[in-house]
Amino acid sequence: MLRRLLPPRSIAALMLIAVGTPSAFGWSIPINQASRRVYLHVGNGAPAGNSSATSGPINLVRVSVPANQLGNGVAQAMTSNSTQSNSLQGDNYLTCPTPSSQLLIGASYQRNNNGAPASATLRVSSPAVLTNANGDTIPISEISWTVGAPGSGAPNVIPAGTFSGSSQFLATIPANTYIENCHSFRYANSAMRAAGTYAARVTYTVTSP
């Protein structure tokens, strides 16, 4: 999802659904100077140069744990309903070859040399738990992500991690720079849970003071 708001803030959200040694690579690309603005997309979005596009779908990642594997401690890969495989920044590079199991995340910060802050900050915020219709919960810390971008050797552009139920720092975006990589989510499956569909929404933000 993409939401653009000219300085200083951009917001996008992701819905997580659970039923019943990471790599860390990405792209860091210099971009032209421009009037101060930030850009963010999570999954499907609009190209960075499309100034008329301000929002997009809230993409879902989900997992359905087989009955014979419930709570056995074997992490379960989550799927995505995103269809965005190519970079949204200019070159249309195939960053996420399998969007059904990956989510393309990218952000940029542009400024002129006019005293604006030297960088912007990418963060993600999550609730403490996923909840089902009966009020049963799963800790959000059961969901983690690994990252990668084929052919790239730029480390830790947006690092791997685990949702914490709070606001988490992800990356600093230098002025006139675009960063992106693919996130693949996993459900830890560390305990038996009550039957049901559990959901939570996490929100990504880019801010520049």
C-alpha positions as CSV (number, residue, x, y, z in Angstrom):
1,M,0.0,0.0,0.0
2,L,1.2,3.5,-0.7
3,R,0.2,6.7,0.9
4,R,2.1,9.9,0.0
5,L,1.9,13.1,2.0
6,L,4.3,15.9,1.1
7,P,6.7,16.7,3.9
8,P,7.1,15.5,6.4
9,R,5.3,12.1,6.6
10,S,4.2,9.1,4.6
11,I,2.2,6.2,5.9
12,A,1.4,2.7,4.7
13,A,-0.3,-0.3,6.4
14,L,-0.1,-4.1,6.1
15,M,-2.6,-6.6,7.4
16,L,-1.3,-9.8,9.0
17,I,-3.4,-12.9,9.2
18,A,-2.6,-16.2,10.9
19,V,-5.1,-19.2,10.8
20,G,-5.3,-22.0,13.3
21,T,19.7,-17.1,9.9
22,P,18.1,-14.3,7.8
23,S,19.7,-12.7,4.8
24,A,19.7,-8.9,4.6
25,F,20.1,-7.4,1.2
26,G,18.4,-4.6,-0.8
27,W,19.0,-1.6,-3.0
28,S,20.2,1.8,-2.1
29,I,19.8,4.1,-5.1
30,P,20.8,7.8,-5.5
31,I,17.9,9.9,-6.9
32,N,17.7,13.5,-8.1
33,Q,17.2,16.4,-5.8
34,A,13.7,17.8,-5.6
35,S,11.4,19.8,-3.4
36,R,11.4,18.2,0.0
37,R,9.2,15.1,0.0
38,V,9.1,11.5,1.2
39,Y,7.7,8.4,-0.6
40,L,6.8,5.0,0.7
41,H,5.2,1.8,-0.6
42,V,4.4,-1.5,1.0
43,G,3.4,-4.2,-1.5
44,N,1.3,-2.8,-4.3
45,G,1.7,0.9,-4.9
46,A,2.2,3.6,-7.4
47,P,5.5,4.7,-9.1
48,A,7.4,7.3,-7.1
49,G,7.0,9.8,-9.9
50,N,3.2,9.6,-9.9
51,S,2.3,12.6,-7.9
52,S,-1.4,12.1,-8.3
53,A,-1.4,8.7,-6.6
54,T,-1.9,8.9,-2.8
55,S,-3.0,5.5,-1.7
56,G,-3.4,1.9,-2.7
57,P,-4.6,-1.4,-1.3
58,I,-3.7,-2.7,2.1
59,N,-1.9,-6.0,1.2
60,L,-2.4,-9.1,3.3
61,V,0.1,-11.7,4.4
62,R,-1.3,-14.9,5.8
63,V,-0.7,-18.5,6.9
64,S,-3.0,-21.4,7.5
65,V,-1.2,-24.0,9.7
66,P,-2.0,-27.6,8.9
67,A,-3.8,-29.4,11.8
68,N,-1.0,-31.9,12.3
69,Q,1.6,-29.1,12.7
70,L,-0.3,-26.8,15.1
71,G,2.0,-25.5,17.8
72,N,4.9,-27.8,17.0
73,G,7.5,-25.0,16.9
74,V,8.2,-25.3,13.1
75,A,8.0,-21.8,11.6
76,Q,5.4,-21.5,8.8
77,A,6.1,-19.3,5.8
78,M,3.3,-16.8,5.1
79,T,1.9,-15.9,1.7
80,S,1.1,-12.5,0.3
81,N,-1.6,-11.2,-2.0
82,S,0.7,-8.6,-3.4
83,T,1.4,-8.7,-7.2
84,Q,4.2,-6.2,-7.1
85,S,7.4,-7.8,-8.3
86,N,9.2,-4.9,-10.1
87,S,10.8,-1.9,-8.5
88,L,8.7,1.3,-8.4
89,Q,11.7,3.5,-8.7
90,G,12.5,4.2,-12.4
91,D,14.4,1.1,-13.7
92,N,11.5,-1.4,-13.2
93,Y,14.0,-4.0,-11.8
94,L,12.7,-7.4,-10.8
95,T,13.3,-7.0,-7.1
96,C,10.7,-9.6,-5.8
97,P,10.5,-12.5,-8.3
98,T,7.7,-14.3,-6.3
99,P,5.4,-11.7,-4.8
100,S,3.0,-14.4,-3.6
101,S,5.5,-15.1,-0.9
102,Q,7.3,-11.7,-0.7
103,L,6.4,-8.1,-0.1
104,L,8.2,-5.3,-1.9
105,I,8.9,-2.4,0.5
106,G,10.6,0.8,-0.7
107,A,11.0,4.4,0.6
108,S,12.8,7.5,-0.5
109,Y,13.6,11.0,0.8
110,Q,14.3,14.0,-1.5
111,R,15.3,17.5,-0.7
112,N,17.1,20.5,-2.2
113,N,20.1,22.0,-0.4
114,N,18.0,24.4,1.5
115,G,18.6,23.5,5.1
116,A,16.1,20.6,5.2
117,P,17.1,17.6,7.5
118,A,19.9,15.4,6.1
119,S,17.8,12.2,6.3
120,A,14.4,10.6,6.9
121,T,13.4,7.7,9.1
122,L,11.6,4.5,8.2
123,R,9.7,2.8,11.1
124,V,7.0,0.1,11.6
125,S,4.4,0.1,14.4
126,S,2.4,-3.0,15.4
127,P,-0.2,-3.9,18.0
128,A,0.8,-6.3,20.8
129,V,-1.4,-9.2,19.5
130,L,-3.3,-10.6,16.6
131,T,-7.0,-11.2,17.6
132,N,-9.8,-13.5,16.4
133,A,-13.6,-13.0,16.5
134,N,-13.8,-14.6,19.9
135,G,-11.2,-12.3,21.5
136,D,-8.4,-15.0,21.5
137,T,-5.0,-13.6,20.8
138,I,-1.6,-14.5,19.4
139,P,1.5,-12.4,20.4
140,I,2.6,-10.2,17.4
141,S,6.1,-11.4,18.2
142,E,5.2,-14.7,16.6
143,I,5.6,-13.0,13.3
144,S,9.0,-12.1,11.9
145,W,10.5,-11.3,8.5
146,T,13.6,-12.0,6.4
147,V,14.8,-9.7,3.6
148,G,16.6,-10.0,0.3
149,A,16.9,-8.6,-3.2
150,P,18.3,-10.8,-6.0
151,G,21.6,-9.6,-7.3
152,S,22.2,-7.0,-4.7
153,G,25.2,-6.9,-2.3
154,A,24.0,-3.8,-0.4
155,P,23.6,-5.1,3.2
156,N,21.0,-4.1,5.8
157,V,19.1,-1.6,3.6
158,I,15.9,-2.5,5.5
159,P,16.9,-5.2,8.0
160,A,15.2,-8.4,9.0
161,G,13.4,-8.4,12.3
162,T,10.4,-9.5,14.5
163,F,7.4,-7.4,15.3
164,S,7.5,-6.1,18.9
165,G,4.1,-4.6,19.5
166,S,5.6,-1.1,19.5
167,S,7.1,1.4,17.1
168,Q,10.4,0.0,15.7
169,F,13.2,1.7,13.9
170,L,13.9,0.1,10.5
171,A,16.2,2.4,8.5
172,T,17.7,5.8,8.0
173,I,17.1,7.2,4.5
174,P,19.8,9.7,3.5
175,A,18.8,12.7,1.4
176,N,18.1,12.0,-2.3
177,T,18.2,8.2,-1.8
178,Y,15.7,5.4,-2.5
179,I,15.9,2.1,-0.6
180,E,14.0,-1.1,-1.2
181,N,14.0,-4.9,-0.7
182,C,11.7,-7.9,-0.4
183,H,10.3,-9.0,2.9
184,S,9.3,-12.6,3.5
185,F,7.1,-13.2,6.6
186,R,7.1,-16.2,9.0
187,Y,4.8,-17.3,11.8
188,A,6.7,-19.0,14.6
189,N,3.9,-21.5,15.5
190,S,5.4,-21.9,18.9
191,A,2.2,-22.9,20.8
192,M,-1.3,-24.4,20.3
193,R,-3.9,-21.7,19.7
194,A,-7.7,-21.6,19.8
195,A,-9.3,-22.1,16.4
196,G,-10.1,-19.0,14.4
197,T,-8.7,-16.4,12.1
198,Y,-6.4,-14.0,13.8
199,A,-5.6,-10.6,12.3
200,A,-3.7,-7.4,13.1
201,R,-2.6,-4.4,11.1
202,V,0.9,-3.0,11.1
203,T,1.8,0.5,9.9
204,Y,4.9,1.6,8.2
205,T,5.9,5.3,8.3
206,V,8.6,7.5,6.7
207,T,9.1,10.8,8.6
208,S,11.4,13.8,8.2
209,P,11.3,16.3,11.0
